[in-house]
Amino acid sequence: MPKNQKALDQRGLKTLALWLIWSAVCISIFIQLFHMANIWDYIVYDTSRVTWVILGTFILGVFVSFVHVAGLTWEWFCAYRLEYQLEKKGLYGAVAKGRQVSNRFIAALQHIHENGGQVELSELSTVEFSGYIRVARFVSLLGSMMITMGLIGTVLGLTITLTGLNGALENVDSDGMSVLIALREAMSGMGLAFYTTLLGSILGGILLRMFAYIGDNSIEALQDLLTRSCMVYAAVDLTPSVQRDFRQLDRVVEGMETRLSALTQSLQQSKAAMSDFTEGMQDLKDATRLKSSDDEVFKAIAVHRHYAKILRYELTLQKKLANFKQRLLAAMGFQVSISKSNQENKSEG
């Protein structure tokens, strides 16, 4: 990472900070409901379990939203890093490695441009961020479901209320205890109607919808950042121009220089191998010479010794020759496996 850029840009924490602030607001609202409306006691003793379902859905939505925002926060860090690289080095200077959507977006741009395709920044960003968009819609859907469940609880509570009032009216002339039981059932129905409406509208319609909005807003801002960075700092690479052609030519020249450097190094290694081979040939030539002053016995002994030396030098030369062949083929662009050449040397030996 460049020295002038911080390891983690603090601007990437905006989404997470906003989410934490809204979480604190949610906690304060829960505390107010707990003290003023005594809502927790009703949730515990709710026999219809509608409020349980609403509260469980809210907890699920908050958890999904937190995971969503954590992923977006990391995407912001990657996006700011890529913006810095695009500003300094252009499209092909950005290092787009990793599973983050921002990296995939830049890598897709580089691939499309290398293959001569037409780049549509807005459509590409929408496709790349479609996973995050679906998660944000899911959180918003949970909020809508909570509002619907609150309305269902309201209808159910009114039904229980009407049933209880009907029973109280039927038992007016009979036992007074039956009337009280029917009125208590009617009041519990009214409590169910009011509490489910309250929970569904506050938790789903206000709190969870705000969590979904934070995710949606972060996704749109992230798309705008990447699109703007590419339009401003990579416009030369994305649009046909003489400057873009010069940049492509520079990249081709740099690649050719790298290949020429590798070829020069290979030729130097081949030259060293040829020198070793020449020395080995000279040693073999010297080993095969006999002196004229030796008598027949010493000549025979010397011949056997020379034969042994010749065999040793021949084996050595075969190994050097095989090594030279391998380096020469590597310098010409061919790849020869070392294991195969070793097997050939063993078979020849």
N, C-alpha and C positions, 0 to 999 in steps of 0.2 A: 504494500500500500504506500502511496506517495507520502513524503514527509510532511507536506503542507496540509494534508488531510487528517483529521482526527480519526481515531480508530472507530469510534461510534459517534455519529453525528447526533447531537442532542435534539435536533429538529425531528428525528424519527420517533421521539417519545410523545408527540402531541396526541396521537390517537389513544394511547394507553393512559395518559394523564387525564384526558377527557372522560374516558370510561371509568377511571377510579373516582373522579369527582362525582359523576352521576351515581356510582355505587354508594358513595357516602350520602347522597341525597336520598337514595332508596332506603338506606338503613335508618335515617332520621324519620322518614315517613312511617316505616314499620314501628318505630318506637312510639310515635304519636298515636298510631292506631291501637297499639297495645295498651297505652295508658288511657286514652280518651274513649275509644269505642269498645274496649274489652274484647277485642276480636279473637284473641288467642283462645280464650275459654270456649267461645262458640265453635272454633275450628276443632278443638279437642272433643267436644261433645256432639258434634254434628253427625247425626245418624244417616243422613242421605249421602255423605261423603263427597258432595259436589265441591265444597270448599277445599277438601283435600286434593281433589283432582286439579283445581285451579292453582293451588299453591305448588303442587308437584310440577305442573307445567311451567310455572314461573321459574322454579329452581332450574329445571332443564334448560329453559331459554337463557338464563343468566350464565350457566356453565358453557353452553355452546357459543354465546356471545364473547365470553372471556377468551376461549380458545381461538375464536375468529380474530379478535383484536390483537392477541399475542402474535399470531401469524402475520397480520398486517403490519405490526410494529417492526418485525424483522424484515418485511418487504420494504419498508421505508428506509431502513439502514442500507439495504442493497441498492435501492433506487438512488439515494444520494451518492453512494460510491460510484455507481455507473454514470451519474450526471457529471461527477468530477472527471472521470476518465474520458467521457465524450468531449468535454470542454477542452481537455489538454491534448488528446491524441486522436480525436475523431472516432468514427464508427468502428474501425478495425483496431483501434487502440484499447477499446473496452474489453475487459476480461470477463466474459459471460460464462462462468463455470459454477454449477450448483443447481439445486432443484427448485430454487425460488422462481416465482413467476417473472420477476423483473429480469433475472438472468435469461430465462427462456425467451422473453420478449426480444432482448437484444440479440441473442443467438439466432432467433428466427429471422430478424432483419438482416443479419450478416449472411445467412444462408440464402435468403431470397435475392439479395443483391449480388452475391457471387454467381448465382445461376441465371442472372439476367431477368428476374421476374419483376412484376410491378408491385410496389409497396403501398399498402393502405394502412396507415398508422392507427386510425380510429377503430377500424374493423379488427385488426390484429390484436389491439389491446383489449377489446371486448371479448374476443375469443380466449385470450390467455387468462384473463381475470374472471372467466365464467364460473370457475369453482367458488371463488370468494363471493361472487354475486349470488349464487344459489344458496350459500350459507346465510347471507344477510336476508334473503327472501324467506328462508325457513324460520329465522328468528321473528320476522314480521308476521309470518303465518301463525306462529305460536301465540303472539299477542292477539291476533284476530280470533283465534280459537278460544282464548280466555274470555274475551268479550262475549262470544257466543255462548260459552258455558255459563257465564254470569246471567245471560238472558234466560237460558234453560233453567237455571236455578230459580230465577224470579218466577217463571211460569209454574215450576214445580211448587214453590212456596205458596203462591196464590192458590194453587189447586188444593194444597193441604189446608190452607186457611178457610177456603170455602167449605171443604169437607167438615172441618171442625165446627164452623158456624152452623152448618146444617145439622150436625149432631146435637149442638147445644139447643137449637130451636126445637128439635124433636123431643128433648128431655126436659123442657121447661116445666111441664106439669108433673114430672116424675121426681126422681131423686136429685137433690141439689149437687151431690158429689159427681154425678154423671155430667151435669152441666159444666162444673168446674174443669173436669178432665177434657171435655170437648173444647172449652175455651182455651185451655192450655195448649191443646194441639193446634188450635187456630193461631195462637200467638207464636208458637214455634214455626209455623208456616210463614208467618209474616217476617220473622227473624231470618229464615232461610232466604226469602225473597230479597230482603234488604242487604244482607251480608254478602250473598253471592254477587249481587249487582255492584256492591261497593268494591269487592275484591277483583272482579273481572274488569271493571272500568279503570281502577287505579293501577293494578299490577299489569294487566294486559294492554289497556288502552293508553296508558301514560308511560309507565316505567319501562316495560319491555319494548314498546314502540320506540322509545328514545334510544335504547341499546341498539335496535336495528338501524335507526337513523345514523348513529355514530359509525357503524360499520359501512353503511352505504356511502356516507360522506367521505370516509377515509378511502374507499375504493375509487371513487370518482376523482378525488384529489391526487391519488397515486397515478391513475391513468393520465391525468393532465400533466403531471410532472414528467413522466416518461415520454409522452407525446411531444411536449414542449422541448425537452432536452434533445430529442432526435430531430425535431424541425429546426432548431437553432444551431446545434453543434454538429449534426451529421447531415445537414442539408447538402453539403458539397459531395458527400458520398452517395446520397440517395437520388440526386437529380443529375441528368447527363450534362457534363461540362468539360471544358479543357482541363480545368484544375483536377477534376476527378480522374481524368485519363492520366495525368501526370502522376497522381498518387498511385494508381494501379501500376504504372510503369516503374515507379520507385519500388513497390513491393516485389515486382518481378525481378528487378535488378538485385534487390537484396537477397532474394531466393537463389539467383544465379551465383552471386558472390559466395553464399554459403556452400553451394554445391562445388564451386571451383576450389574453395578452400579444402573441402573434404577430398576432392580429387587430387590436389597437390600433396596433401598428407599421404594419401595412398600411394602416389608415385614415389615419394621419398622412401616409404617403407619398401616398395618394390625395388628401388635402387639399392637399399641396404641388403635386401635378400639376394640380389644379383652379385653384390660384392662378396657376400658369404659363400655363394655358390662358386665364384671364381677362385677364391682362396682354397675351397675344398678341392677343386679340380687340380690346382697347382700342387697341393699336398698329395693327391693321388698320383700325379705324374712323378713327383719326387720319390714316392714310396715304391714305384715300380722299377726304378733304376738299380742295376747291379754293377759292382766294381769288377774290372777285368783282372785284378791281382788276386782275387780269391781262388782257392783251389776247388776241386770238384766237390769235396765233402761239404766245405763251407758254402759253396755255391748252392748245393742241394738244400742245406739247412736254411740258407738265406732265401731260396725260392719259396720254401714252405712258409717262412715268416712273412715274405712279401705277399704271398697268397692270403694269409690271415689279415694282414694290414689292408690289402685290397678289398677284402670282404667287409671289413669294418668301415673303411672309407666309403665303400659303395652303399652300405646301409645308411651312413650319415648323409651322403649326398641325396639318396632317395627321400629321406625325411626333409632335407632342405628344399629339394625340388618340389615336394608336395606342398610344403609351406609357401614356397614361392608361387606355385600355381594358385593356391587359395587366395593369397594377397593380390595377385594379378587379376583374378576373377572378381574379387571384391572391388578393386579399383575400376574395373570396367562396368560395374553396376550389377554383377551377378552375386548371389548369395549361395555359398556352399556350406553345408552343415559340417561342423567340426567332427561330429561323431562319425559321419560318413568317410571323411578323409582319414581319420584314425583307423577305421576298419580297412580301408584300402592299403594303408601303410603296413598294417599287421599282416594282411594277405600277401603283399609283395615281399615282406620279410620272411 
